[in-house]
Amino acid sequence: MERERLQNYVNNGDKAVPTFSDSEMQRRLDAIRGHMAQAGIDAALFTSYHCINYYSDFMFCYFGRRYGFLVDHNIATSISAGIDGGQPWRRTFGGRNVTYTDWQKDNYFHAIRGLTGGVKRLGIEFDHINIDTLNLLKAEFPHMEFVDIGAASMRLRMIKSAEEIAHITKMTRIADIGGAACVEAIAVGVPEHEVALHSTATMVREIAKVWPHGELLDTWTWFQSGINTDGAHNPVTSRKIEKGDILSLNCFPMVAGYYVALERTLFAEEASDEHIRLWNINCAVHDRGKELLVPGAKCSDIAKELNEMYAAENLLQYRSFGYGHSFGVLCHYYGREAGLELREDCDTVLEEGMVVSMEPMITVPNDLPGAGGYREHDILVITNENNKGNTNITGFAYGPEHLIVKN
């Protein structure tokens, strides 16, 4: 039986209330088209969560199917699977969508073919596309040249617009609310997962109030205790909090593909002298790091200076990862702007409009006094508007004076 290769879900319901203005979305498309014109790229096929979301305002759900956003010099079209019905069309900026069915194996590429007539040079995301998809593209379009557009798109995304900064700022307030909910739920004998659930539910409810037309997905909390604090991304468990435990809260509200974070070191009821000493050192590194986030500073230089602070305390060997990274359209599984990382191997220079975290972390092994993972995390907007060179949009307190929790 012959079945249709494409389905039409255009006008299936009303268009969703967009996250950003039409002028903001058009600005993004104009910027990438400017790069395409300079690079001689006829069209771009974006395939990653972050780029599809950034250019279309549509966040897809993979589930074993390919998605795309095809941008040429005149039109932009989302490519989605039939399983999602009209939701991709309702979310896509501009309203152009092609939906392919499952009835034939290559329907995704059939949809691309209908949008790329005359295209000789196609931009694809080298840092995202997998070997299987690349080989299939080469087989389906043997006369096309495939060139990278992922790096250029990432560079453009690093500089946030005023609308993006306003969006991220509202989200950091919600992260602070999630942090307060964590503290509220912390008590000796309470399992990690109960603390995390309370925090996440609190953030989701607040997101629903602030963005009443938004999609509520992917907000989460990692809350770790004791040995589980040794890694920044250790999953939540059912371990129960014990008196004197080192604790780590990690609140991550997600709104329209944008991600922010609040991360803090805490203790349950009491902390040893060595824990307090190490905690204060990490807070001092955090404070100095925020001072270094100014226009013109090089990421690698920031990392090197903060390394010296740890080294002076004989703690550098316990440093866990880079000191911070870019924020915007990203997630732990969506991807992020890897060209803006506060690490020794990144020479990116900070510019006005970038949004960067400062999040020093040390992990002291479990057999030593003061054992555990220490991490403080703020988000800052790089700006020339004040004498400090940045605006800290995180408002949650940190340090021993505030976060030895005695509920």
C-alpha positions as CSV (number, residue, x, y, z in Angstrom):
1,M,0.0,0.0,0.0
2,E,1.3,3.4,-0.9
3,R,1.3,5.9,1.9
4,E,1.9,9.6,1.8
5,R,5.5,10.7,2.5
6,L,4.6,14.1,3.9
7,Q,1.7,15.3,6.0
8,N,0.2,18.8,6.3
9,Y,-0.3,20.1,9.8
10,V,-0.2,23.8,8.9
11,N,-3.0,25.7,10.5
12,N,-3.7,22.8,12.9
13,G,-4.7,25.1,15.8
14,D,-3.6,28.6,16.6
15,K,0.1,29.7,16.6
16,A,1.7,29.5,20.0
17,V,2.6,32.7,21.9
18,P,6.3,33.1,21.0
19,T,9.1,33.4,23.5
20,F,10.7,36.3,21.7
21,S,9.5,39.1,19.4
22,D,9.4,38.8,15.6
23,S,12.2,41.3,15.4
24,E,14.4,39.3,17.7
25,M,13.9,36.1,15.7
26,Q,14.5,37.9,12.5
27,R,17.7,39.3,13.9
28,R,19.0,35.8,14.5
29,L,18.1,34.7,10.9
30,D,19.7,37.8,9.4
31,A,22.9,37.2,11.3
32,I,23.3,33.6,10.2
33,R,22.3,34.6,6.6
34,G,25.0,37.2,6.7
35,H,27.6,34.6,7.5
36,M,26.2,32.3,4.8
37,A,26.5,35.1,2.2
38,Q,30.1,35.7,3.2
39,A,31.0,32.0,3.2
40,G,29.1,31.2,-0.1
41,I,26.7,28.9,1.6
42,D,23.4,28.4,-0.3
43,A,21.4,26.9,2.6
44,A,21.9,25.6,6.1
45,L,20.5,22.5,7.7
46,F,20.5,22.8,11.5
47,T,20.0,19.5,13.3
48,S,20.9,20.2,16.9
49,Y,18.5,20.9,19.7
50,H,20.2,24.2,20.5
51,C,20.3,25.6,16.9
52,I,16.8,24.5,15.9
53,N,15.5,26.1,19.1
54,Y,17.5,29.2,18.7
55,Y,16.4,29.9,15.1
56,S,12.9,28.7,15.3
57,D,11.6,28.7,18.9
58,F,10.8,25.0,18.5
59,M,12.3,22.5,20.9
60,F,11.9,19.0,19.5
61,C,11.7,15.6,21.2
62,Y,14.1,13.2,19.4
63,F,12.7,9.7,20.2
64,G,14.7,8.1,17.4
65,R,13.6,10.5,14.6
66,R,15.6,13.2,12.8
67,Y,14.6,16.9,13.0
68,G,15.9,19.9,11.2
69,F,15.6,23.6,10.5
70,L,16.4,24.5,6.9
71,V,17.5,28.1,6.3
72,D,18.2,29.5,2.9
73,H,18.6,33.2,1.9
74,N,14.8,33.7,1.7
75,I,12.8,31.2,3.8
76,A,13.3,29.1,6.9
77,T,11.4,25.9,7.5
78,S,11.3,23.4,10.4
79,I,11.3,19.7,9.5
80,S,9.5,17.5,12.0
81,A,8.2,13.9,12.4
82,G,4.5,13.1,12.1
83,I,4.4,11.8,15.6
84,D,4.4,15.5,16.9
85,G,1.3,16.5,14.9
86,G,0.9,20.3,14.6
87,Q,3.0,21.3,17.6
88,P,6.2,22.0,15.6
89,W,4.2,24.3,13.2
90,R,2.6,26.1,16.1
91,R,6.0,26.8,17.6
92,T,8.1,27.6,14.5
93,F,8.8,31.2,14.0
94,G,7.3,32.3,10.6
95,G,5.1,29.2,10.5
96,R,6.9,27.3,7.8
97,N,6.9,23.6,8.6
98,V,7.3,20.3,6.7
99,T,6.2,17.1,8.4
100,Y,7.4,13.8,7.2
101,T,5.9,10.4,7.9
102,D,7.3,7.0,9.0
103,W,6.0,5.2,6.0
104,Q,9.3,5.2,4.1
105,K,12.8,5.0,5.5
106,D,14.1,8.1,3.7
107,N,11.2,10.5,4.2
108,Y,13.3,12.9,6.2
109,F,15.7,13.3,3.3
110,H,12.7,13.5,0.9
111,A,11.5,16.5,3.0
112,I,15.0,18.1,2.7
113,R,15.1,17.5,-1.0
114,G,11.9,19.5,-1.4
115,L,13.5,22.5,0.3
116,T,17.0,22.5,-1.3
117,G,16.4,22.7,-5.0
118,G,19.4,24.4,-6.6
119,V,21.5,24.2,-3.4
120,K,25.2,23.4,-4.2
121,R,26.8,24.2,-0.8
122,L,24.9,23.1,2.3
123,G,25.9,24.2,5.8
124,I,25.6,21.5,8.5
125,E,26.7,21.4,12.1
126,F,30.0,19.4,12.1
127,D,30.0,19.4,15.9
128,H,26.6,17.7,16.1
129,I,25.8,15.7,13.0
130,N,26.6,12.0,13.4
131,I,28.4,9.8,10.9
132,D,25.3,7.9,9.9
133,T,23.4,11.1,9.0
134,L,26.4,12.5,7.2
135,N,26.8,9.4,5.1
136,L,23.1,9.4,4.3
137,L,23.3,13.1,3.3
138,K,26.2,12.3,1.0
139,A,24.3,9.4,-0.6
140,E,21.1,11.4,-1.0
141,F,22.7,14.5,-2.3
142,P,25.9,13.5,-4.1
143,H,26.3,16.8,-5.9
144,M,26.2,18.9,-2.8
145,E,29.2,20.2,-0.9
146,F,28.8,20.0,2.9
147,V,30.5,22.8,4.9
148,D,30.5,23.6,8.6
149,I,28.1,26.2,10.0
150,G,28.1,25.0,13.6
151,A,31.1,27.0,14.7
152,A,29.9,30.2,13.2
153,S,26.4,29.8,14.7
154,M,28.0,29.1,18.1
155,R,30.0,32.3,17.9
156,L,26.9,34.3,17.0
157,R,24.9,32.8,19.9
158,M,27.6,33.8,22.4
159,I,26.5,37.5,22.2
160,K,23.1,37.8,23.8
161,S,20.5,40.3,22.7
162,A,18.7,42.6,25.2
163,E,15.6,40.2,24.9
164,E,17.7,37.2,25.7
165,I,19.4,38.8,28.7
166,A,15.9,39.9,30.0
167,H,14.7,36.3,29.6
168,I,17.8,34.8,31.3
169,T,17.5,37.3,34.1
170,K,13.9,36.3,34.8
171,M,15.0,32.7,34.9
172,T,17.8,33.3,37.4
173,R,15.2,34.6,39.8
174,I,13.4,31.3,39.5
175,A,16.6,29.4,40.1
176,D,16.9,31.4,43.4
177,I,13.4,30.4,44.3
178,G,14.4,26.8,43.6
179,G,17.4,27.2,45.9
180,A,15.2,28.5,48.7
181,A,12.9,25.5,48.2
182,C,15.9,23.2,48.6
183,V,16.9,24.9,51.9
184,E,13.3,24.7,53.1
185,A,13.2,20.9,52.5
186,I,16.6,20.1,53.9
187,A,16.6,18.2,57.2
188,V,18.4,15.3,58.8
189,G,16.7,12.1,57.7
190,V,15.2,13.5,54.5
191,P,16.2,11.7,51.3
192,E,17.9,13.6,48.5
193,H,15.1,12.9,46.0
194,E,12.5,14.6,48.3
195,V,14.5,17.8,48.4
196,A,15.0,17.7,44.7
197,L,11.3,17.1,44.0
198,H,10.2,20.0,46.2
199,S,12.7,22.3,44.5
200,T,11.7,21.3,41.0
201,A,8.0,21.5,41.6
202,T,8.4,25.0,43.1
203,M,10.3,26.2,40.0
204,V,7.9,24.7,37.5
205,R,4.9,26.3,39.2
206,E,6.7,29.7,39.1
207,I,7.6,29.2,35.5
208,A,3.9,28.6,34.7
209,K,3.0,31.9,36.3
210,V,5.7,33.9,34.5
211,W,5.3,32.2,31.1
212,P,1.6,31.2,31.1
213,H,1.8,30.3,27.4
214,G,5.2,28.5,27.6
215,E,5.9,24.8,27.4
216,L,6.8,23.2,30.7
217,L,9.6,20.8,30.1
218,D,13.0,19.8,31.4
219,T,13.4,21.9,34.6
220,W,15.2,19.8,37.1
221,T,17.2,19.7,40.4
222,W,20.3,17.8,41.4
223,F,20.6,17.7,45.2
224,Q,23.5,15.7,46.5
225,S,24.7,14.8,50.0
226,G,27.8,13.4,51.6
227,I,29.9,11.3,49.1
228,N,27.5,12.1,46.3
229,T,28.8,15.7,46.3
230,D,32.1,14.6,44.8
231,G,30.9,15.1,41.2
232,A,29.1,18.1,39.8
233,H,26.6,16.1,37.8
234,N,26.0,13.1,40.1
235,P,22.3,12.0,39.9
236,V,19.8,12.4,42.7
237,T,19.6,9.3,44.9
238,S,17.4,8.1,47.9
239,R,20.3,8.6,50.3
240,K,19.1,10.3,53.5
241,I,20.8,13.4,54.9
242,E,22.9,12.9,58.0
243,K,24.0,15.4,60.6
244,G,27.2,17.1,59.5
245,D,26.8,16.2,55.8
246,I,28.2,18.4,53.1
247,L,25.4,19.1,50.7
248,S,25.2,20.5,47.1
249,L,22.1,22.1,45.5
250,N,21.9,22.5,41.8
251,C,18.7,24.2,40.5
252,F,18.2,24.2,36.7
253,P,15.0,26.0,35.4
254,M,14.5,25.4,31.7
255,V,12.3,27.9,29.7
256,A,12.0,27.6,25.9
257,G,15.3,25.8,25.6
258,Y,17.2,28.3,27.7
259,Y,19.0,27.1,30.8
260,V,20.3,28.8,33.9
261,A,21.7,27.3,37.1
262,L,22.1,28.0,40.8
263,E,24.6,25.9,42.6
264,R,25.6,26.1,46.3
265,T,27.5,24.3,49.0
266,L,25.6,23.7,52.2
267,F,25.9,21.7,55.4
268,A,23.3,19.8,57.5
269,E,23.2,21.4,61.0
270,E,27.0,21.6,61.5
271,A,30.3,21.7,59.7
272,S,33.8,20.8,60.9
273,D,36.6,23.4,61.2
274,E,38.3,21.9,58.1
275,H,35.1,21.9,56.1
276,I,34.6,25.6,57.0
277,R,38.2,26.4,56.0
278,L,37.9,24.8,52.6
279,W,34.5,26.3,52.0
280,N,35.8,29.8,52.7
281,I,38.7,29.2,50.3
282,N,36.3,28.2,47.6
283,C,34.1,31.2,48.3
284,A,37.2,33.5,48.0
285,V,38.0,32.0,44.6
286,H,34.4,32.5,43.6
287,D,34.5,36.1,44.7
288,R,37.8,36.8,42.8
289,G,36.5,35.0,39.7
290,K,33.5,37.3,39.5
291,E,35.8,40.3,39.6
292,L,37.7,38.9,36.6
293,L,34.7,38.6,34.3
294,V,35.0,41.9,32.4
295,P,35.2,42.9,28.8
296,G,38.6,42.2,27.3
297,A,39.5,39.4,29.7
298,K,40.7,36.1,28.1
299,C,39.1,32.9,29.4
300,S,42.4,31.1,29.7
301,D,44.0,34.0,31.7
302,I,41.1,33.9,34.2
303,A,41.6,30.2,34.7
304,K,45.3,30.6,35.3
305,E,44.9,33.4,37.9
306,L,42.3,31.4,39.8
307,N,44.6,28.3,39.6
308,E,47.2,30.3,41.5
309,M,44.7,30.9,44.4
310,Y,44.1,27.2,44.7
311,A,47.8,26.4,44.4
312,A,48.6,28.8,47.2
313,E,46.4,26.7,49.5
314,N,47.7,23.4,48.1
315,L,44.3,22.6,46.7
316,L,44.8,22.9,42.9
317,Q,45.0,19.1,42.6
318,Y,41.4,18.9,43.8
319,R,40.0,21.3,41.3
320,S,37.3,19.4,39.3
321,F,36.6,21.3,36.0
322,G,36.6,24.7,34.3
323,Y,35.6,27.8,36.2
324,G,32.5,28.6,34.2
325,H,30.8,28.7,30.8
326,S,28.4,30.5,28.5
327,F,24.7,30.5,29.1
328,G,21.8,30.6,26.7
329,V,20.1,27.9,24.6
330,L,21.7,24.9,26.2
331,C,21.2,22.0,28.5
332,H,23.2,19.0,29.8
333,Y,21.9,17.0,26.9
334,Y,21.1,19.8,24.4
335,G,24.6,21.0,24.0
336,R,26.2,24.4,24.7
337,E,28.6,27.1,23.4
338,A,31.8,25.2,24.0
339,G,33.9,28.1,22.6
340,L,33.2,30.1,25.8
341,E,34.6,28.1,28.7
342,L,36.7,29.4,31.5
343,R,39.5,26.9,31.0
344,E,43.2,27.0,30.3
345,D,42.7,25.8,26.7
346,C,40.1,28.4,25.7
347,D,41.4,31.8,24.5
348,T,38.1,33.4,23.8
349,V,38.0,37.1,24.9
350,L,35.0,38.2,26.9
351,E,32.7,40.8,25.2
352,E,29.8,42.9,26.2
353,G,26.6,40.9,25.9
354,M,28.1,37.5,26.9
355,V,26.4,35.7,29.8
356,V,28.9,33.6,31.8
357,S,28.9,31.6,35.0
358,M,31.6,31.7,37.7
359,E,31.5,28.2,39.4
360,P,34.8,27.1,41.0
361,M,34.7,23.6,42.4
362,I,37.1,21.4,44.4
363,T,36.6,17.8,45.4
364,V,38.4,16.6,48.5
365,P,38.8,12.8,48.6
366,N,36.6,10.9,51.1
367,D,39.6,9.7,53.2
368,L,40.8,13.3,54.0
369,P,39.5,15.8,56.6
370,G,36.9,18.2,55.0
371,A,36.0,15.6,52.4
372,G,33.4,16.4,49.7
373,G,32.6,18.6,46.8
374,Y,32.5,22.4,47.1
375,R,30.9,24.6,44.4
376,E,29.4,28.1,44.3
377,H,27.8,29.3,41.0
378,D,26.6,32.7,39.9
379,I,25.6,33.9,36.5
380,L,26.9,37.3,35.2
381,V,26.2,39.5,32.2
382,I,29.3,41.0,30.7
383,T,28.7,44.7,30.3
384,N,30.4,48.1,30.0
385,E,27.5,49.9,31.8
386,N,29.1,49.9,35.2
387,N,32.6,50.1,36.7
388,K,32.8,46.4,37.5
389,G,32.4,45.2,33.9
390,N,29.6,42.8,34.7
391,T,26.2,42.5,36.3
392,N,25.6,39.6,38.7
393,I,22.0,38.4,38.1
394,T,22.1,35.6,40.7
395,G,20.8,36.7,44.1
396,F,21.1,33.7,46.4
397,A,23.4,33.9,49.4
398,Y,26.4,31.6,49.8
399,G,29.0,30.7,52.4
400,P,29.2,29.5,56.0
401,E,27.2,32.4,57.4
402,H,24.2,31.6,55.3
403,L,24.0,27.9,54.4
404,I,24.6,25.7,57.4
405,V,21.0,24.6,57.5
406,K,19.4,23.9,60.8
407,N,15.8,23.0,60.0
